[in-house]
């Protein structure tokens, strides 16, 4: 190995996120209800092993060789039983990198069919509902945060690091957001995605 070989390997390389992460995508679907723009959300089935009964957008984990965009379309079609032709994707929202080694890619789009005609998959979805987009704009999220702390296993090699067991590890905070609409509590990652959308809309003064 020499310096020219190193230069050739790095010169045109595109950076990527270091480490191993599970990757997920969601679609943030806008629908028209009585002429008003609303967001469509799902209540997850109570039979699911992960986050049963929680409110979310349609989405799921990327399959092999699948792009985040393709995943968002596929999962939306599977969960809502709509056709890809019914989905118009506008573009990307900001993606999230979560402490649970997970990356989430949200896409904003529109579902071009009547909400009452959507026959969602009852294996994955308990029910669907819509919220006027202006509700989120006019009612800011309730924001809390939780402290992230380092927990070391019993076999951690403290003798290999400066100050050993007394090393001053960095800690952080994780934001937890809540929106309330009628009897629904929309919180967590879904609320963070909505807040990101609202901030983008306010930036463009729509």
N, C-alpha and C positions, 0 to 999 in steps of 0.2 A: 504494500500500500504506500502511495506517495501523495503529496499535496495536490497534484493535478487530478488524481483519481477522486479524491475527496471533493474537490471543486466541481467536477463533472456530475457527481451524484447529488450535490446540493443545489447547483446553480438554478435549475428550472423546476425544482421540487415545489409543490404546493403544500402549505402547512395544513395539518389536521389536528384534531383534538387528541392529546396524548392520553393513553390509557384505554381500558376496555369498558365500554358502556353498552347497556341495552338501549335500543333506539325505538322510539314510538312516534307516531304521527296522529294528529287529530284534524278534523275539519270544523271550523267555526262557521256554522251555516246560518246565513240570513234568509229569512222567508218573508213573504208579504202576507199579512193578515189584515183583512178589511182595509187595504191600501196603506197600511203602516208597516215599516220595517221592524222585524223582530228577530231575536236570536232563538234558534231551536236547540233545546237541550234534552238530554235523556236522563231517566232514572234507571240505574243499572238493576238488572234482575236480582232478586234476593237469593237466587240459587247459585250465583257466581261465587267462586272461592276468594276472589280478590275484590275488595271494595264493594260488596253487595249493597244495594239500595242507595248508593251515592250518586250525586248529580254530576254529569260529565258531558262532553261533546263526543260525537261518534269518532272512533279511532281505535288504534291498537298497535301491536308490535310489528316492526318491519320483518318481512320474510327474506329469505336468501336472495341476494341480487336485486332487491326491490328498493326503489328510491323512496324517500319520505313522501314525495308527491303521490306516487303510485299507491303507497300504503294508505294515505288519507282517503283517496278515492275508493279503493277496494273495501276498506273497513266501513266507510259510510254506506256503500251499496249493500254490504252484508248485514249491517245492523238495522238499517232503515228500509231495506228492500226497495231501493230506488235504482234507476238506471244511471250509468255514467253520463248518459246524454242529458239527464236532469240536473247535473251538477256543473256549475260554472265557477271555476276557481279564479279569484281575483289576484292572489299573490300570497306571500309569506308574511306572517307576523314574527315577532322576535322569538327565537327558540330558547328553551330552558335547559340548563344543566343542573341536575338535582343531586343532593348529597347521597341519594340511594343508587349512585352509579347509573343514572338514567338520563337520556337526552330526549326532549320532547319537541317535535317540530309542528307548530300550529299553522294552518292555512286558512285564510278567510275566503269565503265563497258564498254562493247563493244556490239554493235548491229551488228549481223552477217547477214546482208542483204544489198543489193544495195540501196543506198540513193534514186536513181530515182524510185525504186519500192515501196517506202514508201508512202502510201495513207493516209495522216494524217487527223485527224478529223477537218473539217472546222468550227465546232461549237466552238472549243477552240483555233485553230491554224490558223493564217493567212498564214504563209509560214514557210518553214524550210530552213536552209542554213548550210554550213560547213566552218570551219576555220582550216587551218593547225595548228597542235599542236605547231610546231616550230615557228609559228608567235608569239604566246604568250610568248614563251621562249626568242625569240630575240627582242621583243618589250615590255619592262616593262610597267606596268599600270601607267597612270597618277593618282596621289593620292592627294586627298583633304580631309579635315575633317570639320565637322560641330560641333558647340558647343551644348552640352546638358545642359539645365538649368532646375531648379525646378520651376514649376508654381503651386501655391497653390490656392485651391478654397476659396471662401469667407467664408465658414463655418469651415475652418481649425482651430482646437483648439490651437492657439498659446500660450494660457495661461498655457498649460500643459507641455511646453518644455522650457528648459533653454534659456534665452535671447529672448524668444518670437518671435516677427516678425523679429527680427534682428539675428536670428539663422544663423550660417554660414554653409549652406548646401553644401555638396560636389557636384561638377559638373564634366562633363566629355566630351570627344570628340568621335565622331562617324566617322569612316573612310568611305569615298566615293571614289570608284575607277572607272576608265574609261579605256577601250580598244577601239581602233578604227581599223576597218578592212573594207576596201573599203568604202561603204556608210553606214555601220552599226556602231552604237555606242553601245557597250556592257558595261553596267555600273551597279553600285549598288551591290546587293547581288550576282548576277551572276558573276560579275567581281571579287568579293572577293573569291568565290569558285574557279575560274580559277587561281587566284594568289596563293591560297593554294596548288592547284595541281602542279603548276609550281615550287613552292618552294620545294615540296616533290620530284619532278623529279630531281631537281638540287642536292638535298641532296644525292640521290642515284647515281648521275653522270651517268644518262642514255643517 
